[in-house]
Structures are given as C-alpha cells and as structure tokens.
Amino acid sequence: MSFFSRDSVIKDMNEAADRMGLDIEDLQEMIVDVLEDCLNKAQLILNAIETNDVAQIKSIAHDIKGSTANYGLMQPSGLALEIEKKCETPAAAEPAGQLLEQFKELLTFKLDED
C-alpha cells in the first residue's frame, strides 16, 4: 500500500522550504536525517505501547507531530496527533504502525536527491 507519491511530497517540501525561508536544497539536505529520526521514534512509540508507557507515547508522538509538520509532511503529522490523542488506549497501536510504515515509504523516495 502506498501512502504518498514522490511528486506530492516534493511539492509539500517546496512549500515548507518557502515557509521556512530556505532553499529546497537546504531542506533536502536535512529531510533524510529527520525521517530516519522519526522512523526510530515511531518504533519507540510501538515499544512504549507494548509497555503501556503513556507519557513516553505522548511525548514522542508530540515531537513527531511537530517535526513532520515543519517539513510539510502533514499525513504523518496527523497520525502522530491521533496517537497523541489515543495514547491512553490500545487504539494508538494502529496509527503507530501506520506511522512506521509511512516513514519507511518516505525514505524510499530519496528526498535528498533531485
């Protein structure tokens, strides 16, 4: 299942670069590191769900929400918000799994290349 198209992600990144006052090349240099960090954090959320560490789930989801929104990645940001809202229930596991898969897909796009 595909969550994104590379073209739509590049369009969102261009808008984010404009909003941040950056050249797209500068944003491209940072995006892969951000996505890898978010991928690791998504896995930490899944681990925290298994141990019912609500504070950890909420904190990490909040961090991902902000990071991804800053880069124009609104779909993962929305999932992180959903996890943040559902962090005290088992319902957080489904969007957390989707979030992990979205970051894996985004990393296949090689967004740091033209």
Number of C-alpha atoms within 10 A of each C-alpha: 6 8 13 13 11 15 10 11 18 18 12 16 21 20 16 20 20 13 12 13 10 13 12 18 13 11 20 20 13 13 19 18 13 16 21 15 14 24 21 13 19 25 15 18 30 20 15 19 21 11 10 16 14 16 13 17 26 20 14 19 28 18 16 26 24 16 18 20 15 16 24 20 20 16 16 25 23 18 22 29 20 19 26 23 15 17 25 16 12 11 14 21 19 13 19 26 15 16 28 20 18 21 20 15 17 22 17 10 16 13 19 16 8 8
